[in-house]
């Protein structure tokens, strides 16, 4: 019998006593057995579980979870519809799924799963009204999207009326971006796609999506003009004015190559590619992070990939080395970045896979290790006392975590260094449970906070309905945080 993987529902209109009763009753359905080895779980009256480490959290058998409520319509067995936001925000004003009021949520729906995206596969852009029975309103479409980062759909920061996403031009020869106005119902087109928008909603950063080799993050159907060049001058990072569409290249791939190899460019680059992978503004927008990927063909069937993080100004100046192998970064403020990487802890020793804090100081060394855990998509709560993150359903070889086809969603309480589970979800592809690595077809949870911070939104497949959007109420946890005693 299928268990309730997403936990219990916390009804806002029920009195506290009844909430506790529901929690006690439904927890036994949510997990198969009692008797966790952890002694750090609070009493049942607390309404949620608390652990002292990530390992305790994933090994516990009696955790309590707030229920994940699906807010998208999955269609029918004959005509399924899949929905997602496809990514998470890497700073407070980055890639916003919710409008400022928290009433309207963005999503994209598609009709396929578990196969490569083709140039003709359409995604429908929609707005979900959370106060009107989760009503979906179609506002546009796109044929420029991928499995891991969607179409870069977001509300333009500071606006309650305009949203932006990437698309293919009407003649099919280039990638562009569309801006839709919810008041006028008009759509206008910008000449370049966007990766992210500045916190003031004025400037977009972008790169050539057709050049990206990282699985599931490129847009298909338009060839890379520089595919036979390892580090061309003609491609790099552009900034574009959201109002006018005027754009300029601020740094080239060739320039980044010279920074990576100050003693001279390498000779073994035949068949390889150097390209920009991601950009992300800090809190004030006066600097941004950029990932540079170096793909090199070492021998037939043997490829090496090196990723390096840099930061720079919006003009492409004052470029600084950040750290090696950046993954899911989050700007904590203008100077500090949180990420999960394999690094030597500040105290020394062997490299450890953990959540670290780096300073934008050019040293490349972490200043603080937060906790040891496998990679996830980390995000700081608006109240700054909690970090929300997730896991993949499978781990890289050599990691000592038995996730067994489950994606965990959890929060880390900064003051007490305690861990609170939010959900444990089976990964399913084509409706069936799988503990195998799904590659680019994986559906990451990519958790996002609502503007008031009291709800979490994420994508999941745990119901067997393909990718859908879910929300979880975490208000009770926020109002009753772990004790410092």
Secondary structure as UniProt FT lines:
FT   TURN            5..6
FT   TURN            12..13
FT   HELIX           16..30
FT   HELIX           44..46
FT   HELIX           54..59
FT   STRAND          68..70
FT   STRAND          82..84
FT   TURN            92..93
FT   TURN            100..101
FT   STRAND          104..110
FT   TURN            119..120
FT   STRAND          123..129
FT   TURN            130..134
FT   STRAND          135..142
FT   TURN            147..149
FT   STRAND          154..155
FT   TURN            157..158
FT   STRAND          162..168
FT   TURN            170..171
FT   STRAND          175..181
FT   TURN            182..184
FT   STRAND          187..190
FT   STRAND          196..197
FT   TURN            199..200
FT   STRAND          203..206
FT   HELIX           209..211
FT   TURN            215..216
FT   TURN            225..228
FT   STRAND          236..241
FT   TURN            242..244
FT   STRAND          247..252
FT   HELIX           253..260
FT   TURN            261..263
FT   TURN            270..271
FT   STRAND          273..281
FT   STRAND          288..299
FT   TURN            300..301
FT   STRAND          302..312
FT   TURN            314..315
FT   STRAND          320..324
FT   STRAND          330..331
FT   STRAND          336..344
FT   TURN            346..347
FT   STRAND          351..359
FT   STRAND          366..372
FT   STRAND          379..380
FT   TURN            382..383
FT   STRAND          386..390
FT   TURN            397..398
FT   TURN            404..405
FT   STRAND          406..413
FT   TURN            414..417
FT   STRAND          418..426
FT   STRAND          428..429
FT   TURN            430..431
FT   STRAND          432..433
FT   HELIX           439..441
FT   STRAND          448..449
FT   TURN            451..452
FT   STRAND          455..460
FT   TURN            462..463
FT   STRAND          468..473
FT   HELIX           475..479
//
